[in-house]
Structures are given as C-alpha cells and as structure tokens.
C-alpha cells in the first residue's frame, strides 16, 4: 500500500523519524535458551559442593541456560534411571559424572547417537562415543603421588594404598599411575592395598587389621582426602600416627578438607584434583553455540604440602569470596536490566501510539484520493477477468475432453487385459484342482502365479469401477438387511490372515442388529478396501478394531481402526485422490483402493472420513443413512462375496514349501527382502544349500547381521525407509560385518545403478529376474573367496609378525585386537570378556568375527601370540623357562611347557639348549 507520492511531506518525515527512534528502542536479539541436564554421583560432599559452586559461578554469566542437576547418591542403578529420564526429556546437552564406567557407557552412547551432545566429567566411560571430556588426569595424579612418596622415604620403604571403588575410572587410573611410579624405585615396595570405596567408614572398618598385619608400613596413599583422614584416625588409635606419613587427593579448601588437614599436620601432603565445574560449563556452552572446543580437557595437578599450603589456602578463600561478590553483582545487574526493560517498553508503546496516529491521519487523507483511481482500475480489471473466464472455460472443456479420452483408453485397455488374465488363471486353476499330479514345489509355484494373476484382475476391476462411477453408470441396487451380520461375515474372511500374522482383530458392534437398506456388492468393496489397507499397513502382532454404532441424524457409523504406521501429514489432503500413493507408497499399491472406497461410499449416499497420526495408526469411518434414499433401486437379497483378490490376502498356503531334507552345510545366509513372496521364493531356492534366516526391512536386517554374523547376505535394493544401498554402506563400515560377502538384488538394471551398488560395497549385483542356480553358485564362489582372504590374514599374522597395518576395516580390527592382547600379555587372568569389553562388543560377536577372519578361536589366538613372544624371550641370554612363562602370562611353567611343546614339538628347555648349542 502506498502512503504518499510526490515530494516528501511533513507527515512522511515525521513518520521516518519516529520509526528510526522506535527501531533504536527495539530489544536486541537474545541468545536461545539452552537446557543442560547433569547427573552426578560422588560420595565426597566437599568435592561435590566445590564442583557445583564452580558451575553456579559460570552459569551466573549465562541467564539463558536452564540447568537441571540430579544426584545419584553413589548408586549406579539410580544414575542410569536419571540419565534415561534426561534423554527422554531431550535436553540440549547431557553432562554426566559417572559413578562407574561400565554401567553408563551404553546410555552415553545412546544419547550421543540420538544427536544429544554428551560431556563426561571427572570419570570416563569405556567408550569413545562422547562429545567432550573434562576432568583431571588420574593416572598423572597416581604417578605424582608415587614420586612424592619415593621422595619422602628416600626411595626405600613400605607403602600401603587405599583404593576407591573398584571399576571406577579414577580408582583404576590412580592405582595404575601409582604403580608405574613405584616401579622406578625397586626398594620402595607396595606392601598392601585396602578397598576404601571412597568412604571413610570403609577405611575405619578394614584398615586396622591390615596395619596390624603389616607393622612395617611407612607411608599410606589414599585416593581421596576423606579416606586419608580416616587412615590417620586408625594410625592414631594404633599408636603409629607419628611414624606413618599419609598422602591424600583432592586439595579442597575449607574446614576439614585437604588444605586444612595438611596445615594441621594430619596429612603430609594432598594432591590438587580440580573439580572442573567451570570448565565443564564453558565447554558445554562452546558445544551448544557451535563454537570451537577441545574434545579432551585434562586438568592439571600439583602437590600441596607444608611448603606451599600457607599460600594456597588464602588464595582459595579469596577466590570463594570473589565468587560470592560476583553473584551479588549479578543479582544487582539483573534488577537493573529488569528496570531498563520496563522503561524501554513504556517508551516503545508511546512511540508506537504516535506513529499509529500519524499513519491513520495520512491514510484517511490518502483514501479519498485513491478511491476514484481504484474504481477506474477495477472497471478495467473486470473486463479483463471476463475475457480470462471465457478462456479458462474453453481450456477446461479441452481438458475434460482430453481426460475423457484417457479414461476411455484405460477402460478399453482394462477390458483387453481381462481376456489374457482369464486364459492364464483358467489353466492354473485346472492344474491346482488335481493336486495329486503336482509336487509340493510345483503346487507352491502355481499358487504364486494364481495370486499375482488375481492381483492384476483386482486392479482391472477397480479401473472399471472407477470408470463406471465417473460416467454415472453404476446404480445402487439395495435390499434391507442386517449391517452387523454383513460386516461380521466379511471380517470372518480376514480371520485367517490375522491369526497367521498375530494381529488382534476385534469386532465391536454397539447393537446385535442394525437394519438398513444397502447394496451388498458396493459396501463389500468399500469395507474390503478399508480392511485390506489396515492389514497391509499394520505390523505383525498389531491391532485392528472394527466398530459399528448408530450416529446422529439417523445414521450408522462403521469405523476401521489400526495401530499401523499412519498417514504422513503431507499426504492426508490428497489420500482420497485417484492414483495418489503419497510419500509412503506401498510397493504393491496402485493408488485406487481408497479413491474407489470414497467414490462408492458417496454413491451409496454416505461419507468416508479418516483421522491419522504418522506412526500411531489410522481410523477410517464410513457413515451411512438409516433411511432408504430415493435414488436406490430395488434388488433381490443376495449374499455378498469377497472380491477375487481377497485370495491374495487369505492364501491357504502362504509359506513356501520346505525342502525334503535339511541344508547340506552349516553355512548361514541372511535374506533381507520386504516383499513376502520374493522373500519366500529366495528361502525356497537357498534352503537346500544353506541355513537361511530372513528380515523384512533394512533396519531389522542390520540388527540381525550384527547379532548373528552370517556367512553371507542377500539384500534387495528397493527396501522401505532404509534402502539396500544404505544397508550395504552400514554393513561394510561396521567391523563386525565388514568381512561378510554381500549380494544386492534389484529390478533396475541400468549400468549407472549397478555402479552405484558396487560403490556402496556390494560383492555382487544381480538384476531381477535372475537364475536361481546362478545365484547359488555365485554365493558359493563368494564364500570360497572369503576363505582365501581368511588364509591371507592368517599368513600375515605369522609367528614373526606382531600386528597388521590397518589399511582396511578388517585389518584395523585385527591390529586393534593384537595390540590389546600384547599390552596385557603378562596378565594370566586376561580373558575373552576383557578383550571384548575393551573393543566394546559382546563375547559372541568377538568370537564370530575372529572365527570368520582367522578360522580360529580367540583363546587360541591369545596362546599363539604368547608362545611367539615366549620363543623370542627364550633366545635371550640369562632367561629361564619359569621367568619366560610368567612374563608371557601363563599360570604355571608346566602349563607353558605343555603348550609350547604342542606348538613347536620341543620343550622350552630343549629349545633353549638347542639354540645355545647352535651359537657355539
């Protein structure tokens, strides 16, 4: 709308001035609100308070952050429930301080895979699937404590260690670092260890007996300050407080905490272990704002003893005072901002009122000038619209004639199809009428031909009905009957399909008898299409309910409700249109069923409506008049029959015939195919040669492949939701399944599509229709190639080769596996479960992967690496058989000698003597 034209007037200048002033008062764009969920689990109250104080300090600078803290009270089960609740709430970022590493690994990975950033604080999980880590270097804490202990004792003495909770990453890492430091001082012995579980009460209960058993202890290293203080109490009770030096960890300020204990002489020293509260909030905000951040945020440590505690304590108290001052200033600033916002709102309202008044005056003056001009323009537009209307009418008539010609073509073509389909169906029915002359496989193939012929006939009949409705040549020939009995009879035909698929199929009539005039042939097609759609889109084990009751204004309502996938919101306005299949089209859909049902219902003077929510099912409701409409013609009562195509849904023998005997090999094949008949056909052809399992969609196939590790996979390309190409990429990118040969099946045979399939990772790309014998032989060839690849890996992992270069997914897996075993070669208790946990998989998945690549078990592979290392150590001068046995992780020299002789045909002592003789 134009305000003024010509030269600038005083009103326009004033308006511009006010708008500029109003823009200056407009509020600035604020940061979005972020929701951060935090689950923490620690028993050290002082350390927890310090961590939360640091978080609150940093959060005070960011009022747009909603922070929810949950305390698990040192219970792993409670913390798991808390983290699940935060994931269900879909927080913007998840902050976790785990009690134990293992129990929270799967939940952290689940949140990470759902797109929720995960920041791990203080204690690590066993997986690398997290966004960032903030915490101290616990191994460095242990090493620093060990070196300081060696310094205090002059490199000689007896040390006792009080551990945190077994399995928690801080306890494990601190113990490992402490042992590494003590290893550099042979005269400094780790005499004993006490499991303190981070609790002073555990130390007070368990330590006295250990100190009585080891009176030679010179120093105690406790994994936190509260346990160190408890150790001092025990030492004082036993009269040894003056002889034992005690070192703790945390270094917190305040009464009763680490700095105070060092200053009072209770502890010899404490190691600073930063809480990381401020750093965790800063890292979280960098992630939420999509700013650069560090994935690993490792905080430093230092020794606090009598030499520097006098400096540290005033500094920490000053920092606490400054934090309180900042919080008070934040409160004052928020109050000023609220007052400023109120004043700004008042000014904006005043300026807006003035601008509106000026605009209204200008509009009133302008409207009188524009009315005459608009009247003239409208007269010209009316003339133009009349001409366009005539042109549109002509175009509509041309379109109607073109549409009529297309419909005539469809009708004629449909009639022409009926003859060859009948000629196909007739001989097939004759053959099936003599079942004694057919084998089980032949009878199954003929039923397959019959079902698909009936499907074509159904489509032809629907096209003919569509044409009859369109030209108005379908009449309603009604008879008075019981609609409840009619619907129940039709539902009985679907009971077998419901039972076979485990679908709960219920009929809920409000009355036993509801009488009205209806055409059974028409309503039969309406309810059949609604029920067949419900069965098509309801998963196995689902639920379908048919309800029948009287409605308002002398009507009756029949509703068909299912809990299937529902109708996408974008498709709902068009779902009743002819030939419309939508964004979730069924592979066997034609786009005719619902349109035909809607047309037939309107022909019957009724209405068809629906309501649906994507992912939660659909409800279709047919409303019919109870009184007889005047347009109905009389007809003799006749029982309604199900459409011919109903045989496809209610096939007497839907499953393919099984071979006479079991598969001739133990080789397993996974078939991923969404069309049931094609899937059954593949099972029939492959079952005599392999052990076959099936999946009806890509997601299920991926899950089964990861769980069962089949020998070979056959997958269709055209799968719903997750296509076969995406399945191929996922299989080849996962080390658990990357070695499995993959065959892709497709109806598209263009070269560029075949290239796309091979690029996705397929070992073979077959175009439908394919020769079943060629498919079986191709699978056997791919399996032979995999056996050759397995032998290649075994040669690479010879006795002289420790690892394999990680050039491919399978080689990288073998390299990681070998590295883990070599790093723990001296551990007699190294188990398959330990290795599987380090790799983040189950024992069964690890066993199947190693068996598939190397043809051997995990335990045999561990023994092979240990014997290879032992042979190298035996060649060194001065080594004994017993030393080598323990260095390579064998529980006893005799067990080592037995395995060594079984591998190399000589005993370890004979091998060492033979080598010594060859040197001379």
N, C-alpha and C positions, 0 to 999 in steps of 0.2 A: 504494500500500500504506500502510495506516495504521500508525503506530508506537505511539502511546499515545493513549488517550482519557481524558476527565475532567480532573481537576486536573493542573497541571504537576507532574511528579515530579522528583526529583533527577537522574535519568538524562537527562531531556529538557533540563533547564537546563544540565547539563554538556555535552551534545551541541551545543546552541546556542552555548555559549561557545567550544568548540573549533572549530566551523565558522567563527565570526567571526574567530578567530585565524588559521585556515588561509586565509581569504579575504584577510587582511591580508598574508600571505606570498606570495600568488599573484603571478606575474610580470605586469607591465603589458603592455598590447598594444604591440607594436613596429611600427615603420614597415615597409611592404613592401620587398622587395629590388628595386632598380631596376638594369637593365642598360643602360649607356651605351657605345656604340661610337664611337670617334673616329679619323678618318682625316685625317692632316695631311701637308702637302707643302711644305716650305720648305728652302732651302739655307743659310740663316743659322743656324748651330748655336747661337750665343749667344742669338739671339732665340727659337729653339725651346726651349732649356733654360729661359729665363726664363718662357715661356708654360707649360711643363709644371710648373715649380716652383709657379707660381700655382695651377694646377689641383690639384696634390697638396696644397697648403695648404688649399684649400677642401674637398677630398674628405676630409681628415683629420677634419673635423667630422661626416662622414656615413658611418659604417661600413657602412650598409645599401646603399651604391652599389657595384656591380661595374663597374669602369672598364677598358675594353679599348682600347688605343692602338695604331694601325697607322701606320708611317712609310712613305710612298710614295717617298721619296728623290728628289723633284723629277721623277718620271715620271708623266705623266698616265695612261698606259695601266695602270700598276700601281695607281694610285689608283682607277681605275674598277673594276678587279677586286676591290680591297679593299672598296669601297662595296657592290658586288653581294653579296659574302660576308656583310657585316654585315646587309644587307636579308634575305638568305636565313636568317640566324640569328634574324631577328625580334627585334632588340634593342628595348628600350623607347623609346630615343631615339637619334637619329643626329646626331653632331657632325662637321662637315666644315670643314676649312680647305683650299679647293681650290687646286691648282697653277695651273690655267687655268679661266676662267669657263665657256667653251662646253662642253668635254667632259663636265662633271659636271652640267650643267643637267638633262638628261633623267633621270639617275639620281636626283637630288634630287627632281624632280617625281614619279617613280615611287614613291619611299619615302613622300613626302607623300600621294599618292593612296591608298596602302595603309594609311594611318592611322598611320604612324610619324612622330612629331614630328621635324622637321629644323631644327637650329640651324647657321647658316652663320657661321664665324669668320674674321675678318680680310679674306677676299677673297670678293666676291659672285659669284653665278651670274647668268645673263642672264634668269632667270625670277623672278616674284614668288611662286611656289608654294613657300614655305618657312614654317616656324613663327616663327622669330626670327633676327635678325642681330645679332652682337656684333663690333665692330671699330672701328678709327679712321676718321676722315673723311679719306680720302686726298686728295680734292680740296682740303680745307682745309689739309692738310699742304703741298701744292704751292703754294697761294696764300701761305701764311705764309712759305715759303722764298723765293718771288718778291719779296714785300715786304721781307724782310730783306736779300735781295741788293741791291735798289734802295737801301736804307738804307746798306749798306756802301759801295757805289760812288757814292753821291751822285746816284743817278738817271741815271748815264751810264756806259757801258762795254760790254764784250763778254762774253757769258755762254755757257758750254758745259754741256750737260745729259747726264748718264749715266743711261740708262733701264734699267728692269727688263725682265723677259721680255715680249715683245710679246704682246698678247692677254690678259694677266692684268689683273684689275680694278685692283690697286694702281698698276701702271705707267701704265695709261691715265688713271686719275683724277689721279695726281700730276702727270703731264705736262700735263693739261688745266688744273688749278689753277695750275700754274706759268706757263703761257702767259697765262692770264687776268690774273695779277698783273703780268706784264711788259707787257701791253697798256696798262696805265695809265702806263707810263714810256716814251714813244717813243724817248728817247735810249738806252735800255737794250736792246741787240739780242741775240737768241738766235742766236749765230753758227753753232753746230753741235750735233749730237746723236750720242751713241755708244750702241750697244745693248750693255749690260753683262750682260743675262740674270741679274741678281742675283749674278754670280760675279766675284770679284776677278781670276781668271785671264783672263776675257774682257776686262776693262779693261786689264790689263797687256799684252795682245796687240794691242788695237785702238786704244788712246788715243794712243800715241806718234806715229803717223802723222798723226792729226787735230791734235794740238798743234803738230807741225811745220808743217802746212798753215795753221794759224791762230795765229800768234805773238801776235796782239793780244788773246787771251783773258785777261780779268781775274779771272774767278770761275768755279768749277765747282760745279754742284749735282748730287750723286749720290743715287740713290733709296734707298740704304741705306749704313750706316757702313762695312761691309767694302769696298764699291766705292769709297767716298770715300777710305779708307786706301790702296787701290791707286792711285787718282789722285794722291795725294801722292807715292807712290814714283816714279811716272812723271815728275811735275813735278821732283822732286829729281834724277832721272837726267838730265833735260834742262837742269838748272841754273836752273829757274824756280820753285823751291819758295818763295822769298821774295816773288815777285811775284803769285802766283795764290792767291786765297782759296778755300777748299774748305768746302762745307756738306754734311753727311750727314743721314741719317734713321735713327732707332731710339732713341738716347739710353739705351743699356743700361749698367748698372754692371758693374764687374769689369775685370780686366786685359785690355788690348787692345780693349775695347769703346768705345762712343761717348763716355762721360763721361771715360774715361782719355785718349782721343785729343784731346779739347778741352782738358783740363787740361795735356797735354804740348805743346800748341800745334800739333799736326799738323793738326787741323781748326779752322776759325774758329768753327764752331758745329755743333750737331746738333739735330734736331727730335725731341722725345719722341714716340714712337709706341707707345702702351700695347699689351702683348701680349693683354690681355683674358682671361687664363686664369681668374682668379677669377670675373669677370663671366659668362663662358660657363657655368661650373658652376652658379652661382647661378640664372641664367636657366633652365637645363635642369631644375633641381630645382623651380622655380616651375611649369614646364610639367607635369612628372610628377605633382606634387601637386595640379594643377588650381587653382593659386593665380593671382591677377592677375599679369601680366607685360607688359613692353613688347616689341612686335614689333621695333622698331628701337632698338638700344642702341649709339649712336655715342659713342665715347670721345674726349676732348679731346686737344689737342696744345699744345706750348709750345716756345719757342726756349731752348736751353741753350748759353750761350757763356761767355766768361771772367768775365762779371759774376755769374753765378749757379752755375757748376759747382762752386765750393767749398762751396756749401750743399747742392746736390743729391746729391753723391757720399756724404757722411756719412749723409744720410738714407736713401739706398737700401741702404747697407751695414748700417745699423741695422735696416731692415726685414727684410733677409735673416737677420740674427742672431735677430730676433724669430720669424721663421718656423721656424727650427731649434728654438728654445725651445718653441714651440707643439707641434711634432712630438714632442719628448721628453715633454712633459706629456701628450700624447695616449697615448703608449705606457704611461706610468705609470697613467693613468686606466683604460685597457683592462685592465691587470693587476689593479687594484683591483676592477673590475667582475666579472672572472672569479672572483676570490676571494669576492666578495659573493654571486654566483650559486651557487657551490658551498655556501656556508653556508646560503643560503636553501633550497636543495634538501634539505639534510640536515634542516633544521627542518620542512619540509613533510612529509617522509617520517615523521618522528616523530609529528607531529600527526595525520597520516592513519592511522597504526597505532593510535593511541589511540582515534580516532573509530570505526574499524572494530571494535575490541574492545568498545566500549560498545554499538554497534549490534547486534553479534552476541548479546550478553547480553540486550538488550531484545527482540530477535526471538525468541530461544528461550523467553523468558517469555511473550511475546505469542502465539506459535504454539499453545501448549496451550489458550489461551482461545478462539482463533478457529476451531480445528478443529471443535468442536461446532456453532458458528454456521454455518460453511461447509457442513457436512453437511446442515443443515436447509435452507439456501438452495438447494443442489444438488438436493435432492429436489423442491422446488417448480419449479425450472427444468426438470428432466427431464419433469415433467408438461406444462409449457408448451411444451417442444420437441416433444413427441409430438403435441400439438394443431396446432402450426405445420407439422409434417411432413405431416400429413394435408391441411392446407390447401394446402401447396405442391404436393403430388401432384395435387390437384384442379386447381390453376392450370396445372400442366404439361400435364395432359390437355387442358384448354381450349386452351392454346397449340398443342398438337400438332394438334388438330382445325382451329384457325384456319390453321396453316401448311399442313396438308393441303389445305384449301380454296383457299389461294393457289396452291399448286403445281398443283392441278387446273386452276385458271384459266390459269396460264402454259402448261400443256400444251395445253389446248384452244385457247388464243389462238395458240400456235405452229403448231398444225395448220392453223388457219384462215389463217395468213399464207402457208403453202406454196402454196395454190391461186393467189392473185393474183401471187405471185412467179414461179410457173411460167408463168402466162399472159404475164407481162412478158418473161421470159427466152426463151420459145419464139419469138415473132416476131423478137426481136433476133437470135437465132442464125440464123433463116432469112434475115434481111437480110444478115448477115455472111457467109453461105455463098455469096452472089452478089456478090463484091467489085467485079466489073466495072460493076455498075449504080450504084455509090456513088462520090462524090468522096472525096478524101483526108480532108477535114474531116468529112464525114458518117460515114466509117468510124471516125474517132477518137472522135466523139461517141457512136456506138453501142457501141464498146468501153468507154467510160466508163460507160454505162448497164449493160452486162453485168457489169463489175467490181463496181459497187455493189449490183446485184441478187444477185450471188454472195456478197457480204459479208453481206447480210441472210439469205440461205439458210444461211450458216455459223452465224450467231447462232441461227437457229431450230433447226438440228441440234444445236447444243450444249445448248440448253434441253431438247430431247427426250432427249438422252443423260443429262443431269443428272437428269431425272425417272426414267429407267429405272434408273439407279444407286440413286436414293433409295428406290424401291419394290422393288428387288431383282429386277427383271425382265430384267436384262442378263446373259447367260451367256457364259462363256469357252469358245469352241469352238477348240481348239488343234490344231495339226499340228506335226510335228517338222521343223525346218528350220535353215538356217544363219543365225544372227542377224547375222553380219558382212555377208553379202551383202544381207540385208534392209535394214540401216541404210545401206549404201552406195547401194543403189538409191533410197532415199528422199532421200539427200543429193544425188544427181545432179539432182533436180528443182530444187534451190536453186542450182545452179552458175551459171545464167544471171544470177540476181539478184546473186550475189556478184561476178561479173565486171563487171556494169554499174555496181555501186557501189564497185568497187575494194577489196572485202573479201577478206582472205586466209582461205580456207575450207579447213581441213585435216581429214583423217580418219586417226586413229592407232590401228588395231587391234593388240592385242598378239599375236594369232594369226590366220592366214588363215581358219580355220574354227572356229566355236564353235557346237555343235549343242545345241538345247534345244527343248522344247515351248512354243509360243506362239500366241496369236491375232493374226494379222496385222492384222485390222481394228481391234483395240483398240490395239496398240502403234503402229500407223500414226498414230492420233490423238494418242497421248502424245508421240511424237517430233516430229510436225508442230508441235504447240503449243509445244514447247520450242525448236525451230529457228526458228519464226516470231517468237517473243518475242526470241530472240537477234538476229535480223536487224532487228527493229523498234527495239531499243534500242542497237544497235551503230552508231557513226557511220561515214560513208563513209571508206574507207581503213583500217577497223579490222581485227579478227582474231577468228575463230570457230574453235574446235577441238573436234572430236568424238573422244572416246577410248573404247575398248572393251577390257576385260580381265577375267580371272577374279578373283573376290573370295574372301574367306574363307567357310568353311562351305558349300561347293558352291553358290556364287552367281556371277553375272556382273554387272558394273557397266558402264553406259553413261553417260558424262558429256558435257555440252554446256557449253563454257566460252567466254565472250566478254569483251571489254575495253570494254564499254559504260559507261553511267552508273551501273550498280549499283542496289541497292535501299536506300532510306533505312532507318536502324536502327529508326526508329519503326514502319515498315511491315512489317518482317520477321516478327513474330509472327502477322500476320494475312494474309500474302500468299497463302496457300493457301485462304482462305475464299471462299465463293461470293459473287459480285458485288462483292468488295472490290477497289478500284482504287488506294487509297493516296494519299499526298500528292503523288506524282509521276505522276498518272494520264495515260495517253496519250490524245490526242484521239479515237483510233479504238478505244480499249479498252472491253471490256464487263465485265471482272472475272470471266469464265467460264473462260478458257483454262487457267490454272494449276490452278484448282479441279477442272476436268474431268480434266486430266492426272493429278492426285493421286488422284482417285477411281478412274480407270481402272487406274492402277498398283496400287492396293490390291486392286481386283477381280481383278487378274492375280497376286495373292499376292506382290506386290513392294512396294517402298518408294520414295518420291520425296523426296529431301533436297536442300538447297541451302546454299551459303555465298556471302556477298556483302559487299562493302565499297563504300559510296557513293562514286562517282567512279572506281572501279577495276574494275568489271565484276562478273559473277556466274558461278557454276558450279552447274548442276543435275545431279544424279546419280540415275539410275534403277538400282535393284538388283533382279534377278530370280532366281528359283530355277532351278538347272540341272536338278534332278529334276522330274518331272511331278507337280504337286499332284493330290490325289484329286478336287478339285472341278471339274477341267477336263473338258469334254465333247469327244468326237471330232468332227473335221470333215475334209472333204476338202481337201487342199492347194490353195490358190488364191493367185495373186499379189496383193499389196497394192497399193492405188491411193491416190494422194494425194487429200486432201479436195478438195471442189469449190472451196473458197475459195482454194486454192493458186494459181489463175489470177490472183488479185489481186496476188500477190507476184511471179509469173513472167510478167507480161503480155508478149506478143510485141511490142507496140508501145507502151512506156510513155511515150515522149515525144510531145508534141502535134505535129500536122503543121505544118510551117513554111509560110508564105505563098509564093506563086509567085515574088514579087519582093522586093527589099529594101524597108526602110522608106522612105516618101516624104520624110521630113525628117531632119535631124540632131539633132532634139530627143531627149534621153535621159530615160528613165523607169526608176526603181528600184522593183521589186516586192518587198515583204517579206511572205512568206506561208509558214507552216510546213507546211501540207498540200500535198503534191506535186501532187495532181490539180488543186486550185484554182489553185495557182501556174502550172501548165502551161496551164490554161484562160485565165488572165489574159494570159499571154505570147502565146497564140494570137490573142486578140482585139486586143491592143495592137500586136503586131509589124508589121501592115501600115501603121501610122501613126507609130510612134516607134522609136527604138533602145532596146531593153529589156534590162536586167540584173536579176538576181534574188538574193535572200538568203533562207535558210530559217529564220532566227531573228532576234530583235531586236538582239542584240549584233553579229552579223555585218552586219546592215543598217546600224547606226550607223557601224561602221567603214568600210563601203563608201561611205556618204554623205559622210563626212569626207574620204575619199581621192579620190573621183571627182567630187564636187559635181554631181549630176544636175540636170536642169532641173525635174523633178517627182518626187514619191514617192507610191506607193500602198502602204498598210500595213494588215495585218489587226490587229484589236484583241486577239483571243484568241491570243496567242503564248506559248510556254512560257518560263518564268523571267522574261524581260524583256517585259512586256506592251506592246501597241501604244500605250497611253496614256503609259507611261513613255518610250517611244521618241519620241513627239511632244514631250513636255516637254524631253527632251535635245536634239532637233533644233532647237527654237525657242530654246533657251537658249545654243546654240553659235553664235557669229557667223559661223563658216564655212558653216553650213547654215540659218541663221535665215531667209534670203530664199526658200528653196525651198518652193513650194506643196506641201501635204500633204493627201492624201485617206485617210480611215480607213474600212475595211470591217469590218462586224460582223454577226453573226447576231442581235444583241439590238437591238430597235427601240423600247424604252421611251423616252419623252421625257427622263426624268432621265439616262439613259445617253447620249443624243445630246448633251445639255447638257454632260455631263462630258467628252465627246470634244472639243467646240468649246472648252471652257475649257482643255483641255490644249494647244491651239494648232492644231487641225485646220482647214484651209480648207474642207473639205467632208467630210460624214459620210454614208456610204451604207450602207443595210441590205440584207443578203443575203435572197433573191436579187435581183440588180439587172439592169437592162437594159444590155448591153454598149455599145450605141450611146450611151445617156445618159452612161455612164462616159467614153467617148472625147470626146464633146462637152464634158463638164464639164472634162476635162483641158485641152482647147484654150482654154476660157474662162478658166481659172486662169492659163494661160500668157500670154494677152492682157493680163490684169490685171497680171501681173508686168512686162510690157513697159511698161505705163503708169506703174507705180511707178518703173521704171528712168528713164524720161524725167523724172519728177518730181524724182528725186535729181539728175539732170544739170542741171535748171533751177536747183535750189537751189545747186549748185556752179558758179555762173556766174562770169564774169570779175571781178565786183565782190564776190564772196563768198569769204572765205578758208576758213571752216570751217562745219560744220553742227552745230546744237545736238544733243547726244547724248540724244535723247528715247527712241529705241528701239535695239535691238541693232544693226541695220544702220546707223543714223545715227551711233551711237557708233563703229562700226568706221571709217566714213568720216572722222569727226572725228579719231580717233587716227592714221589714215593721213596725213591732211593735215597734222596737227601734226608728225609725224616728218619729212615732206618739207620743210616750212617751216623747221624747226630746222636742217636740213642743206642749205638752198637754195644756199649759196655753195660747196658741195663739188662740184667737177667729177666726182669719182670716185664719187658716190653711185649705187649700183646697186640693182637689184631684190632681189638677195640681201641687201644691207644692210638694206633695209626689212623683208624677210621675217624676218630674224633678230631685228630689233627687236620685231616683232609676235609672235615665237615660232611661226612657221608655215613651211611649205615654199614655194618659189617657185611651184610649180604651184598650190597651194591659194590663194595670194595672187592669182595671175593669174586663176584661175577666179572668185574672189569679186568682184574688180573688174570683170571682164568681165560677170558676171551682173548687177551693180548699175548699172554705168555704160555698158556696151556698148563699152568702150574698153580698151586695154592699160594696164599700169602705167607703162611708159615714156612713152606719150602723155600720161598724166595728169601725170607729173612735168614734161614740157615745157610743158603748159598752165599749171601754176602758176608756172613760171619766167618764161614770157612775160607773164603777168599782172603779176607783180612787176616785170619789166623795163619794161613800159609805164608803170607808176607812177613808177619811178625816172627815166625819160626826161623826164617832165614837170617834174622838179626843175631849178632853175637851176644852172648850173655843172657838170652831169653830162655825161660824154662817152659815146659808144657803147661804147668799149672798157672803160671803168670799169663800166658797167652790165652788160656781157657777163660780166665776171669776177665781179662781185658776185652775179649770179644763177646762177653755177655752170657757164657754158658754157666749153668748152675753148678757143675762139678767137672773136674778134669776127666773122670771116667766117661761121663756122657759125651764130652767133647771128643775124646779119643774114639768112641764108637761111631759118631757121625763122620769124623774125619776119615777113618778107615773105610767106611762105606762109600765115601765120595772119591777118595784117591787111591784106594786099595793098599795103602800102607798106613801104619800107625803114626801119630805125630812124632814120637821119639825116633822111629825108623827114618822118617822123612828128614828130621833134623840131622841125624847121624849120616845119612846118605849125602846130604848137602855138604857137611863138614868134610867128609872123605873126598868129595869131588874138588874141594878147594886145595887139598894137598896133593 
